[in-house]
Amino acid sequence: MPESIKATHGSMNELDLALIAVVATVALYDFTNGFHDAADMVATAIASHAMRPPTAIAIVSLFTFIAPFTVGLAVADTVGTFVDIDGQPRQIGEAVVIAALLAAVSYNLVTWLLGYPSSSSNSLAGGLVGAGLHTLGSAHINIGWHALQQGHLDGLMKVVAGLLVSPFLGFIAGFLLIRLLVAVFRHFNERIAPLFVGSQYFSVAFLGFSHGANDAQKGMAIIGMMLLATGHEQRFTIPDWAILLCASAITLGTVFGGWSIIKTLGFGLFRIKTPHAVANQVGAALVNSLATHIGAPTSTTQVVTATLLGVGAAEKPRHVRWKTAAGIVTGWWLNIPVSVLLGAVYSYLYLLIRSTT
């Protein structure tokens, strides 16, 4: 066999192995995402005794799975293109993608073991920024300043807006919705209690759908980036099998994990009643849906937690366990800088290892 053919054959095997490794890691990333985000979604429904855990998990899992097939891919386009790896050497593109994934997965696993909600989205975005800065430099990161000056969001600015503004919107939504519910149902009694219990079957489904529509797209974006980096695609694109894989992985994560996070949110902040749960679920779903519509990624964990804090602040702020809330928020602030650092370190190690093989 001629040497040129042997080299090409070996290169394609190497590319295939790298792609398979990334696809497997994306599945793990989405699975850990399911531990965090989907568990957050059922926490208040379970804590308010509106439904049993298997029922709540089944509903949110079903609609988390359905959503990626029924919405567009605007969020995936945003996440997958703000670090420009088009035309870069294969090892550089691989380093960015793999380092970002490792940063997100490792941060997710540590915070899951500690029982604190973290943001899979923040971890992935931070990992991409750190790896991109180390391997490519700032010139290859679409900051989005020019678009912002023209009055619209693009690139990293859209990512930042989605991840940092959405918790504040969630807090406001929770605050206003519980005030509205209290005003409308001022004389809440046992006769209308079934209304709030029954409505949670719809609000949990809505929240699960909004989660699947936004969060599952981040794993798809990474697969699209890897297909571009390895030359399997000539432009950034999301194949149908990637949509199915990410939807399945995040749904399985919902089914198999996250009980420690359910306890932190559902029972650790304040005593949850059915109106609180409804306001929390609807408010968080509205914020997620708005962000998905404009193509901005959100952290369902942060949105759900911030919405619940808004509910508590509006109803009985002195009954909120603000110390627990402070621990959660501290984890948020650490999330991005730690992930940026991890992304840079992992990309350095990956390129170091590849240079010696």
C-alpha positions as CSV (number, residue, x, y, z in Angstrom):
1,M,0.0,0.0,0.0
2,P,1.5,3.4,-0.9
3,E,2.6,5.6,2.0
4,S,0.2,8.4,1.1
5,I,-2.7,6.0,1.3
6,K,-1.5,4.5,4.6
7,A,-1.2,8.0,6.1
8,T,-4.6,9.0,5.0
9,H,-6.1,5.7,6.3
10,G,-4.4,6.2,9.7
11,S,-5.5,9.8,9.8
12,M,-9.1,8.9,9.2
13,N,-9.0,6.2,11.9
14,E,-7.6,8.8,14.3
15,L,-10.3,11.2,13.3
16,D,-13.0,8.6,13.8
17,L,-11.7,7.7,17.3
18,A,-11.5,11.3,18.3
19,L,-15.1,11.9,17.1
20,I,-16.4,8.8,18.9
21,A,-14.7,9.9,22.1
22,V,-16.3,13.3,21.9
23,V,-19.7,11.9,21.1
24,A,-19.4,9.6,24.1
25,T,-18.3,12.5,26.3
26,V,-21.2,14.6,25.1
27,A,-23.6,11.8,26.1
28,L,-21.9,11.9,29.6
29,Y,-22.2,15.7,29.7
30,D,-25.9,15.6,28.9
31,F,-26.4,12.8,31.3
32,T,-24.8,14.9,34.1
33,N,-26.9,17.8,32.9
34,G,-29.9,15.7,33.5
35,F,-28.8,15.1,37.1
36,H,-28.7,18.8,37.8
37,D,-31.3,20.6,35.7
38,A,-34.1,18.0,35.5
39,A,-33.9,17.3,39.2
40,D,-34.4,21.0,39.8
41,M,-37.5,20.9,37.8
42,V,-39.3,18.3,39.8
43,A,-38.1,19.5,43.2
44,T,-41.0,21.8,44.0
45,A,-43.7,19.5,42.7
46,I,-42.4,16.7,45.0
47,A,-41.8,19.0,48.0
48,S,-45.4,20.5,47.7
49,H,-46.8,16.9,47.7
50,A,-48.6,17.6,44.4
51,M,-47.3,14.4,42.9
52,R,-45.1,11.4,43.7
53,P,-41.5,11.4,42.6
54,P,-41.9,8.7,39.9
55,T,-44.9,10.6,38.4
56,A,-43.0,14.0,38.4
57,I,-39.9,12.5,36.9
58,A,-41.9,10.6,34.2
59,I,-43.7,13.8,33.1
60,V,-40.6,16.0,33.0
61,S,-38.5,13.3,31.3
62,L,-41.1,12.8,28.5
63,F,-41.3,16.5,27.7
64,T,-37.6,17.0,28.0
65,F,-37.2,14.3,25.4
66,I,-39.9,15.7,23.0
67,A,-38.8,19.3,22.9
68,P,-35.5,19.0,20.9
69,F,-37.4,17.5,18.0
70,T,-40.0,20.3,17.9
71,V,-38.0,23.5,18.2
72,G,-35.2,25.1,16.1
73,L,-31.5,25.0,16.7
74,A,-30.9,28.6,17.4
75,V,-29.3,27.9,20.7
76,A,-27.0,25.3,19.2
77,D,-25.9,27.8,16.5
78,T,-25.1,30.4,19.2
79,V,-23.0,28.0,21.4
80,G,-21.3,26.2,18.5
81,T,-20.1,29.3,16.6
82,F,-19.0,32.0,19.1
83,V,-15.5,30.3,19.2
84,D,-14.4,30.1,15.6
85,I,-12.6,26.8,14.8
86,D,-13.4,26.8,11.1
87,G,-10.2,26.3,9.1
88,Q,-8.1,25.5,12.1
89,P,-5.7,22.6,12.3
90,R,-7.4,19.4,13.5
91,Q,-5.6,19.2,16.8
92,I,-6.5,22.8,17.7
93,G,-10.2,22.2,17.0
94,E,-10.1,19.0,18.9
95,A,-8.4,20.7,21.9
96,V,-11.1,23.4,22.1
97,V,-14.0,20.9,22.0
98,I,-12.6,18.2,24.2
99,A,-11.2,20.7,26.8
100,A,-14.6,22.5,27.1
101,L,-16.4,19.1,27.5
102,L,-14.0,17.9,30.2
103,A,-14.3,21.2,32.1
104,A,-18.1,21.0,32.1
105,V,-18.3,17.3,33.0
106,S,-15.8,17.5,35.8
107,Y,-17.4,20.6,37.4
108,N,-20.8,19.0,37.1
109,L,-19.7,15.8,38.8
110,V,-18.0,17.6,41.7
111,T,-21.0,19.8,42.4
112,W,-23.4,16.9,42.1
113,L,-21.4,15.0,44.7
114,L,-21.7,18.0,47.0
115,G,-25.4,18.2,46.4
116,Y,-25.4,21.8,45.1
117,P,-27.0,23.0,41.9
118,S,-24.5,24.2,39.3
119,S,-24.9,25.3,35.8
120,S,-23.9,22.9,33.0
121,S,-24.4,25.7,30.6
122,N,-22.0,28.0,32.4
123,S,-19.5,25.2,32.8
124,L,-19.5,24.5,29.0
125,A,-19.4,28.2,28.0
126,G,-16.6,28.8,30.4
127,G,-14.7,25.8,29.2
128,L,-15.1,27.0,25.6
129,V,-13.8,30.4,26.4
130,G,-10.8,29.1,28.4
131,A,-9.9,26.6,25.7
132,G,-10.4,29.1,22.9
133,L,-8.3,31.8,24.6
134,H,-5.4,29.3,25.2
135,T,-5.4,27.6,21.8
136,L,-6.6,30.4,19.4
137,G,-6.5,33.7,21.2
138,S,-9.2,36.3,21.6
139,A,-9.3,37.1,17.9
140,H,-11.1,33.8,17.2
141,I,-13.8,34.5,19.8
142,N,-16.8,36.4,18.5
143,I,-17.3,38.8,21.4
144,G,-20.3,40.5,19.8
145,W,-19.4,44.1,20.6
146,H,-20.1,45.3,17.1
147,A,-23.6,43.7,17.1
148,L,-24.3,45.0,20.5
149,Q,-23.5,48.6,19.4
150,Q,-26.0,48.0,16.6
151,G,-28.7,47.0,19.1
152,H,-28.7,43.2,18.8
153,L,-27.1,40.3,20.5
154,D,-24.5,38.0,18.9
155,G,-21.7,35.7,19.8
156,L,-20.4,35.7,23.4
157,M,-22.6,38.6,24.3
158,K,-25.7,36.5,23.5
159,V,-24.3,33.7,25.6
160,V,-23.5,36.1,28.5
161,A,-26.9,37.7,28.3
162,G,-28.7,34.4,28.3
163,L,-26.7,32.9,31.2
164,L,-26.4,36.0,33.4
165,V,-29.6,37.9,32.8
166,S,-32.0,34.9,32.9
167,P,-31.6,34.3,36.7
168,F,-32.6,37.9,37.4
169,L,-35.6,37.5,35.1
170,G,-36.5,34.3,36.9
171,F,-36.4,36.1,40.3
172,I,-38.7,38.8,39.0
173,A,-41.0,36.3,37.4
174,G,-41.3,34.2,40.6
175,F,-41.9,37.3,42.7
176,L,-44.6,38.7,40.4
177,L,-46.3,35.4,39.8
178,I,-46.8,34.4,43.4
179,R,-48.0,37.9,44.2
180,L,-50.6,37.5,41.3
181,L,-51.7,34.1,42.5
182,V,-52.1,35.3,46.1
183,A,-54.1,38.3,44.9
184,V,-56.4,36.2,42.7
185,F,-56.8,33.3,45.2
186,R,-56.7,35.4,48.3
187,H,-59.1,33.1,50.1
188,F,-57.3,30.0,49.2
189,N,-58.8,27.0,51.0
190,E,-59.1,23.3,50.6
191,R,-61.9,23.5,48.1
192,I,-59.6,24.9,45.4
193,A,-56.5,23.0,46.5
194,P,-57.0,20.4,43.7
195,L,-56.7,23.2,41.2
196,F,-53.1,23.9,42.2
197,V,-52.3,20.3,42.4
198,G,-53.8,19.5,39.0
199,S,-52.2,22.5,37.3
200,Q,-48.7,21.3,38.2
201,Y,-49.1,18.4,35.8
202,F,-49.2,21.1,33.1
203,S,-46.6,23.5,34.6
204,V,-44.1,20.7,35.2
205,A,-44.6,19.5,31.6
206,F,-44.1,23.1,30.4
207,L,-40.9,23.4,32.4
208,G,-39.6,20.1,31.1
209,F,-40.3,21.1,27.6
210,S,-38.6,24.5,28.0
211,H,-35.6,22.7,29.5
212,G,-35.3,20.2,26.7
213,A,-35.7,22.9,24.1
214,N,-32.7,24.9,25.5
215,D,-30.3,22.7,27.4
216,A,-30.2,19.7,25.0
217,Q,-28.9,22.0,22.3
218,K,-25.6,22.6,24.0
219,G,-24.4,19.1,23.6
220,M,-25.6,19.2,19.9
221,A,-23.4,22.3,19.4
222,I,-20.3,20.4,20.7
223,I,-21.0,17.5,18.3
224,G,-21.4,20.0,15.4
225,M,-18.1,21.7,16.4
226,M,-16.3,18.3,16.5
227,L,-17.7,17.3,13.1
228,L,-16.3,20.6,11.7
229,A,-13.0,20.3,13.5
230,T,-12.4,16.7,12.2
231,G,-13.4,17.5,8.6
232,H,-16.5,15.3,8.6
233,E,-18.5,18.5,7.8
234,Q,-17.4,21.5,5.8
235,R,-19.6,23.9,7.9
236,F,-21.2,23.9,11.3
237,T,-24.3,21.7,11.2
238,I,-26.3,19.4,13.5
239,P,-27.2,16.0,12.2
240,D,-30.4,14.3,13.2
241,W,-28.6,11.5,15.1
242,A,-27.0,14.1,17.4
243,I,-30.4,15.5,18.3
244,L,-31.6,12.0,19.2
245,L,-28.5,11.3,21.2
246,C,-28.6,14.5,23.2
247,A,-32.3,14.2,23.9
248,S,-31.9,10.6,25.1
249,A,-28.9,11.3,27.3
250,I,-30.4,14.3,29.1
251,T,-33.6,12.4,29.6
252,L,-31.7,9.4,31.1
253,G,-30.0,11.8,33.5
254,T,-33.4,13.0,34.6
255,V,-34.5,9.5,35.4
256,F,-31.5,8.2,37.2
257,G,-30.1,11.0,39.4
258,G,-30.3,14.2,41.3
259,W,-32.1,13.4,44.5
260,S,-29.6,15.3,46.6
261,I,-30.3,18.4,44.5
262,I,-34.1,17.8,44.9
263,K,-33.6,17.9,48.6
264,T,-31.6,21.1,48.5
265,L,-34.1,23.0,46.4
266,G,-37.4,21.4,47.4
267,F,-36.8,21.2,51.1
268,G,-33.7,23.3,51.8
269,L,-34.8,26.9,51.0
270,F,-38.2,27.2,52.6
271,R,-41.4,25.2,53.0
272,I,-43.0,24.8,49.6
273,K,-46.7,24.8,49.1
274,T,-48.6,24.2,45.9
275,P,-49.0,27.9,44.9
276,H,-45.2,28.3,45.3
277,A,-44.5,25.3,43.1
278,V,-46.9,26.5,40.3
279,A,-45.3,30.0,40.3
280,N,-41.8,28.5,40.3
281,Q,-42.5,26.2,37.4
282,V,-44.4,28.6,35.2
283,G,-42.0,31.5,35.9
284,A,-38.9,29.4,35.1
285,A,-40.5,27.9,32.0
286,L,-41.4,31.4,30.6
287,V,-37.8,32.6,31.0
288,N,-36.4,29.5,29.4
289,S,-38.8,29.8,26.5
290,L,-38.0,33.5,25.9
291,A,-34.3,32.7,25.8
292,T,-34.7,29.8,23.4
293,H,-36.8,32.0,21.1
294,I,-33.9,34.5,20.7
295,G,-31.2,31.7,20.6
296,A,-29.7,32.5,23.9
297,P,-28.6,29.6,26.2
298,T,-29.8,29.5,29.8
299,S,-29.0,27.6,32.9
300,T,-32.2,25.8,33.9
301,T,-30.6,25.2,37.4
302,Q,-30.1,28.9,37.9
303,V,-33.4,30.0,36.4
304,V,-35.4,27.5,38.6
305,T,-33.5,28.4,41.7
306,A,-33.7,32.2,41.2
307,T,-37.4,31.9,40.4
308,L,-38.0,30.0,43.6
309,L,-36.0,32.6,45.6
310,G,-38.3,35.3,44.0
311,V,-41.3,33.3,45.2
312,G,-39.9,33.1,48.7
313,A,-38.9,36.7,48.8
314,A,-42.4,37.8,47.8
315,E,-44.3,35.6,50.2
316,K,-42.2,35.2,53.4
317,P,-38.7,36.5,53.0
318,R,-37.8,35.7,56.7
319,H,-38.7,32.1,56.2
320,V,-36.2,31.7,53.3
321,R,-33.0,29.9,54.4
322,W,-30.8,32.6,52.9
323,K,-27.6,30.8,54.1
324,T,-28.4,27.9,51.9
325,A,-29.3,30.3,49.0
326,A,-26.0,32.1,49.5
327,G,-24.1,28.8,49.2
328,I,-25.9,28.1,45.9
329,V,-25.2,31.6,44.5
330,T,-21.6,31.3,45.6
331,G,-21.3,28.2,43.4
332,W,-22.7,30.1,40.5
333,W,-20.1,32.9,40.8
334,L,-17.3,30.3,41.0
335,N,-18.8,28.3,38.1
336,I,-17.6,30.4,35.1
337,P,-14.0,31.4,36.3
338,V,-13.3,27.8,37.4
339,S,-14.6,26.5,34.1
340,V,-12.5,29.0,32.1
341,L,-9.4,27.9,34.0
342,L,-10.3,24.2,33.6
343,G,-10.8,24.7,29.8
344,A,-7.4,26.3,29.5
345,V,-5.7,23.6,31.5
346,Y,-7.4,20.8,29.7
347,S,-6.6,22.2,26.3
348,Y,-2.9,22.7,27.3
349,L,-2.7,19.1,28.6
350,Y,-4.5,17.7,25.4
351,L,-2.1,19.5,23.1
352,L,0.9,18.4,25.2
353,I,-0.2,14.8,25.1
354,R,-0.8,14.9,21.4
355,S,2.6,16.5,20.7
356,T,4.3,13.5,22.4
357,T,2.3,10.8,20.5
